[in-house]
Amino acid sequence: MKKMIPLLVVPFLFSCGDGGNDPDQDSASEKQVMEAEIAKLKERVKKLEDEESLETKSALKNSQLEPKPSGAPFAKLSPFTEVSCDEDKTAVTFSGKRYELISIDGLSTKQILDFCLKTFSNRWEKRFAEDLVEVMSGMGKGAGSSVNLVLRELDTNNVITVPDAPMTADNRRSVWENRR
């Protein structure tokens, strides 16, 4: 224990000063040290921000999703009022009736789901159900105010084609509410 006392006393003496230094000079050098440290920290923050920006751009490139040229968010639209995925089959509600989704604008459900799994990993189902415009855009199919659907009736297995199924914000809101 006696060996520790000198170690504790030495820093204490240094922190108190030896009485022979000009306090203004100590304050000025301390200020310079602090300013240098702040400058270093600012450089580190900028470097981290630049790295994050590069990672974000790389992630966008790797995910095949391109931001809209205008920088505006994608429209929150859907032709469905309810969406649920079970393995490789997707059930949707369109015009008040449940169907198995076969394709949207010529892209098979499997292609779309595979894209979502690859691009969004653990949030793939949410993104498919709630962000269909962005997903379709990422696949090179800009979804507008309508899409072409191929659906299979669950009770009869009849396949129907719906040209120009309307994409609406109310439908998308219903999808969102039904997933809660």
C-alpha positions, 0 to 999 in steps of 0.5 A: 500500500505504501508503494501506491501513495507516491503514485497518487501524490505525483499526479496530484502535484502535477495537477496543482502545478508547482506554483512557478508557472503563469496560470494564463500560459497553462490555460493557453496551452491547455486550450491549444491541446483541446483545440487540437483534440477537437480538430482530430475528432472532427476529422474522424467524424468526417471520415466516418460520415464519408465511409457511411456514405460510401457504404450506403451508396454501395448497399444501394448499388448491391441491392439493385435499388436506385433512388428516384432521380427526383430524390422523392420517396416512392409512392405508397401504393398497392393493388391489394388490401391484404398480403400474406406470404407462406413459403413460396406462395403469396395470398392477396386480397384483391377487390374483396376476394382472396387469391394466390398471386401468380405475377405482377406486370410479367414478374412471377411471384417467385422472382419478386419474393427472391428479389425481396429476400436477397435485397431486404433479408429479414424484412423481405415480407414487409417490404414486399407487402408494404413497398411494392412500388419501390420493389417493382422499381428495383426490379426494373418495372416502374409501377405506376397507377396500375399494374397487370395481375395474374391471380389464381382463385383459391376455391376453383384454381382458375387463373384470371388476368386483371389488366390495369389493376388500380394501385391506390394509397387506400389499398396500401394503407389497408395492407399496412393496417392488416399486417399490424 
